[in-house]
Amino acid sequence: MRIGAIEAGGTKFICGVGNEQGEILERISFPTEAPESTLEQAVAFFRDKGVEAIGIGSFGPIDLDHSSPTYGRVTTTPKPGWAGFDFVGYMKRFFPVPVGFDTDVNAAVFGEAKWGAAQGLDSCVYYTIGTGVGVGVYAEGKLVHGLVHPEGGHVLTRRHPEDPFKGVCPFHGDCLEGMASGPAIEKRWGVKGSELPDDHQAWEMEAFYLAQALSGVILLLSPKKVILGGGVMHQKQLFPLVRKLVARNLNGYVVAPDILDEMDNYIVPPGLGDNAGLCGALGLGIAAAGE
């Protein structure tokens, strides 16, 4: 089978064609702009590819309730033109094939569970820390949606004692995304994170916020693997800082070898690297084709 995959990010779209083994055979990327002009490029890419299904991992929030009259739409995003846009309906106008649709982070966690760092496990969580902060949850062998879908990037956090920054989230100010996203780092320190030295105070502060979120999700969901991706996590010096603070926060309460003795193999980067989202979208397409 040839499966289409779309990783629809807030700043960049990546489209690909792959197979049932999770191999991406070809791809294209372009900036996320207005809905019609963006998806015209996606349609043009897939038009002659003979895809038998399409999987979409989209920035959100989105409506994933199949019984809802607005299923397949982007909902309350601040991105101009996208709020209320019928993403799935638009693609089905051009491709009358099964379409799998989920959040971009649920797609990423699905890809990691099928082919990446959590392969063989029935639970894991995936955090993307970049332009925004999102969380995908895979539990008991299934993607978690619940009432809407997880929005763990907007959990509230304790403030770092040396951090007067008010946060950048337009909805909550100093939630996790407001304090730890790429734009938060840039606005707090006046330069992009990629321009800061590895030993800058920014990274200890970043780890402080991320470790709070991870400690909470470990206590709440008890995942068998925690995966951290996104542009901010290209700063590899963050991983040991985060692991150390998570261990300090949990303080020996969770008695599990993965946490007590194997933290380096428990909180990890994506096994699929920057392909997690696209491979996960491929997985969503494969699943839709089998329904």
N, C-alpha and C positions, 0 to 999 in steps of 0.2 A: 504493500500500500504506500501511496504518497500522501503525506499528511502536511497540511499547512499549519504554521505556528506564528502567532503574533505576540510579542512582548511589548505591550503598550505602556510605555513609561510616561511620566509627566513631562519629561524634556526630550525623550527620544523614542521612536518606534523602531523595533527590529522585527523583520519578517523573515521567515525561513521555510524551507521544505525539508522534510525528513522522513524517516521510515520507522517501522515498529521496534527497531532495536535502539532507538534513541539517537541515531546518527543524523546530524544536520548536514544535508547535502549541498545546500546553497542558501545564501542569505543576502539581505540588504538592510540598510538602516538609513533613517532620515529624521529630521527634527519633528517633534510633536507641535503641530500648529492648529489651525481651525479644523473641526472634525471632517468636513467634506474634503478639503484640500489634502489633509493627511491620509484619509482612507482611499482617496483616488489613487494615491501612490501604492497603497497596499493592494488594491484591486488590480492595478496594472501589473504588479509583480506576480500575482497568483494566476492571472488570466489564462496563460498558456501552460500552466504547470500540471494540469490534470489531477488536482488534489481531490481526495475522496472524503475528506473531513478537514475541519479547521479547529484549532484550539486557540483560545484567546486568554491571555493573562493581562488584565487591565488595571491601570491606576483607578482609584476609587474616590469615594464610595460608589458602589454599583449595586443594582438590584439583582439578586441571585435566586429569588423566589419564583419558581416556575409557575405558580398559580397566580402571580401578581400581573396586573395589566401592564406594568412597566418593567417586566422582566427583560434583562438584557440591556438596560439603560444605565448610563452614568447618572448619579444622583446629585449630591450637594458639592461637587468639586468647585473650587474657586477658579479653575482654568476657564478662560473666556470661550464661550460657545459650547462647552462640553456638558454643562449641567442639563440633564434631561435628554441627552442625545441617545438615540436608539442604535447602539453599537452593533448588537447582534442582528437586528432587523436590517441595517444597512448592508452588512456582509451577506446576508441571506438573499437579498435582492439580486446579487450577482452570482452567488454560489449556492445552489439549492442542495447543499450537503449537510450532514450533521455538524453542529457547531458546539464545542465545549467552551464554557465561559466561566471565568472565576477571577479573583483578584490577582494582581501580579505577584504578590508574595505567596498566595496559596499555590500559584503555578510553580513558583520557585521551590517551595517546600515539597511539592509533589515530584518535581524533577529530582531533587536530592534523595527522596525516599525511593524512587525507582532506580536511579542510576548513579547517585552521588554519595555523599558522606554518610547518609543514613540508610543506604541500601541494605535490605535484609531486616530492618527494624520496623516495628509497627507504630512507632510514635517518634515525633521530632517537632521542633519549632524552628522557623527560619525568620531572622530579623534582617531587614534591609535598612541600612543607615546611609542615606544619601541626601538627595534633594528633600525628601521627607523621610519619615520612619514608618515602616510597616511590618506587620507580623503575620506569617502564615502558620497554620496549625494543622498537623497531621496526627490523629489520635485513633488508636485501635484500628489502624489500617484504612482510615477514611479522612478526607479533608473536612475540617470543621467550619460550619457556617452559622448555625444557631439562628438567632432572630434576624440578623443581617449578615454579618461576617466579622471576624475579629478585627478590631481597630486598636491593637496594642501600642501603636505609636502615640496614642493620645492619653495613655495612663498618666496620672499625676505622680510627681516625684518629689522627694525631699530636696530642698535647695542646698547646694554645696555652701558651706559656711563662708567661703571667700568669693562667692559669685553674686554680684549685684545685678546681673543681666536679667532683663524682664521677660525674655523669650520672644520667639517670632511667630508662634502659631496664631493665625487670625481668629481661631475659635476659642482657644484655651490659654494663650500666652505661654505659661511656663510648664506645659506638659512635656513628656519625653521628647516629642518632635520639636517642640518650641525651644528646648534647651540643648538637644544633642544632634540635630540634623546638620547637614553641611552648611545651609544658610545661617544657622544659629552660630556655628563656629566662626564663619566669616564675619558676621555682624558683631559678634562679641570681641573678636581680636583685630578686626580691621583688614585682614587678609584671608585668602583661601587657606583651608587646612593644609593643602598640598605644599604651601609655601612656608609652613611653620617647621622648625627643627624638631627632630624626634624627641628631644628632651624638654620641649616647651611645656609650660604649666597646663596648656590647653588639653593635653592628652590625659593627664591625671584627672582633670575635671571631667572630660568626656567619659572616661572609664567609670568615674563615680556615678554618673547618671545611667549609663548602660548597665552597670552591675546591679543597680537597684531594680531595674526592669527584669533582668534575668533572674535575680533572686526570687522575685515575685512569681514569675512564670514557672520556675522550678517547683516552688511550693504549691502553686495552684494546679498545674497540669502534670507534673512529674514526667517530663519528656525524657526519652532515652538518648537524645542528642540535641544539642543547641548549636545552631549554625548561624554565623554572622556574616552577612554579605553587604554589598553596596559600596559606593565610592569611598565613604569615610573609612571603611574597614580595609582599604588598601594600605592604610597606615598600620603595618603589621605589629608595631610596638604596642598597639592597643591590646592585643590578645593577652599577653602575660599580665598586664595591669588589670584587665577585666576579670581574669580568672582569680587573681589574688583577692580582689575586692568581693567577688561572689563568695569565695571560701570564707572570708571574714564575716560577711553578712549572715551566711547560713550558720556559722559558728558550730559546726559539727552536728547540727540538728538532723539533717537528712543523712541517714546511715546507709550509704551506697558506695561501693568501691569506685564507681565512675567519678563520684564527686570527691571522695576522701583521698583517693590514690591516683586517679587517672584523669584529672581535670584537663590536662593538655589534649586528651582524646575525646573529651566531652563537650567542651566549648571550642568550636573549630570553624575555620573558613569553609566555604562551599567546596565540595569535592569536584563539582562541575565548573568551578571558577565563575567567570562572568556569563557562562552559558546556562546557568541554573534556570533563569526565567524562561529562556527560549525553549530549552529542553522540557521544562515543565509544561509550557503551552503545547508542545508536541504531545506530551502525555495526555493532556486534556482532550486533544483531538483524537488520539487513539481510543480513549475511554468513550468519547461521544460516538465514534464509529461502531463500537461494540454494544451500544445500548439498543 
